[in-house]
């Protein structure tokens, strides 16, 4: 477990030792899931282009109070689909 800081424009700052252990690079996309009001689950996802991200995680609702819940549901459904997909 590590403490990350929320910077301006929604950027997260991850401690250097954690970045090195996880081989994270600046600008690498991460999936963030809200656990509760005080906890987030951060998962490393493959490096994708912005077009790939929008294809895999489309924004299907307007950004408003319900947006966060809808996005979390979409990401959870996508994550579950990946877990049961057959591997070659």
C-alpha positions, 0 to 999 in steps of 0.5 A: 500500500502506498500514499499517492497525492492528487495534483491539479487536473486530476493527476496522481503522484505515485512515490518513486520507489513504488513507480520503480517496483511496478515499472510505471512510466510517466503518463502510463494509463492506470485504472482507478476504481472507487472502493468507498469514500476514502479508498481507491483501487488502482490497477495497471493497464497496458499502455494504450493510445487515447483512441484505444482507451476511448474504444475500451472505456467509452463514455456513454453518459454525460459527465454529471453526478451519475457519471462516476457511478456509471463509469465504475459499472462500465469498468467493472463489467469490462474487467469481469469480461476480461477475466472470463475470456479464453486465452490463446 
